[in-house]
Amino acid sequence: MAAVTLLDARGLVRHFDGLKAVDGVDFDLAPGEVHALIGPNGAGKTTFVGLLSGRVAAQAGTIRFAGEDITRLPAHRRVRRGIAYTFQITSVYARLSLAENVGLAVQSRGGDRRREVPEALARVGLEGEAGTLAGRLSYGHQRLLEVAMGLALHPRLLILDEPTQGLAEGEIAAFKELVAGLAPATTVLLIEHNMDVVMDLAQRITVLNFGKVLARGSPQEIRADRAVQAAYLGD
C-alpha cells in the first residue's frame, strides 16, 4: 500500500532569465511531519516554497494537496485549503497592533477573534504585547508574530521560512517546543539555516542545490551524506 501524503509535487520547474531556480523537483510531505528544506544560499529554497504556496507560478510540473490538484490555484485559494506560509522577510502590518494583525488572520476564516487572538499570541510567547504596534517589535519578535498569524489560520500545512532568524537562544528553545507540539494536527515545512534547529525538529530533510534535490532522508542520513557535507554542511 502506498504511503499517505498530504502534499505531492512532481517535476516542478521555475526558471528566471536562464537561471534554473527550481529544475525538475519531486517532493512530498506526510501528514503531521516536520520536514526541513535546507541548502546553500541561491539553492532555490524560497522559489520552491513560493511554488508550493502559489506565490510563484510553476512553468512545469504538478502539485497535489490532500488529493486535489492545486498547481494552478492562486495563493489565497491555497490558504483556504489549509496552506499557510510565513515569509523570509516579515510581512506584518506595522501600524496595527499585534492583536489586530492576528485578528485579521482569524477573521479571514470566520473564527472567534476574542478567543483565538489571545490563544495564538500566547502560543508564541507574545501574549503580553497584544496592544503593541507590530512595527515597534524587534525583527525576531516580528517573525514570532508571523508564526502566530499563520497558526491563527488553523492550517493543515504551515510553511516557516527562516523563523528563528533574529531570535535569542531562549526564544529559539521555546520555538522548537512550539513546533514539536503542532503534530499531528499540523504538518510543518521548515526552511532554516540553523542546523541545530533542523536536526532537533525534522523527521525528514530535503537538501536543494542549484535548483535540484541533492539528497533527502533522516537527520542522521543527511548529516552523514558526503555530497551534502561538500555542498552545504562542511566536513
JONOR-V38386 format. One line per field, one symbol per residue. ss: DSSP state (A for helix, B for strand, O for the rest). psi: psi as a letter, one per 20 degrees, with the letter a starting at -180 (. if undefined). A space follows every 50 residues. Layout:
# JONOR-V38386
ss=???
psi=???
This chain:
# JONOR-V38386
ss=OOOOOOBBBBBBBBBBOOBBBBBBBBBBBOOOOBBBBBOOOOOOAAAAAA AAAOOOOOOBBBBBBOOBBOOOOOAAAAAAOOBBBBOOOOOOOOOOBAAA AAAAAAAAOOOOAAAAAAAAAAAOOOAAAOOOBAAAOOAAAAAAAAAAAA AAOOOOBBBBBOOOOOOOAAAAAAAAAAAAOOOOOOBBBBBOOOAAAAAA AOOBBBBBBOOBBBBBBOAAAAAAOAAAAAAAAOO
psi=pqqpqgpoppkppoqolipmgpmlpqqqpqpjqopqorrrpjijghgghh ghijippphqrqpppkipojhjprghhhghikopopqhpqkrohjqrghh ghhhgghhjkaoghghghgghhhjkkhijhiqphiiqrghhhghgggggg hiilqhpoooolhjpiqrghhgghghggghihqjhpppooopiohggghh hphqpppqpkjqohqqarhggghiohhgghhghq.
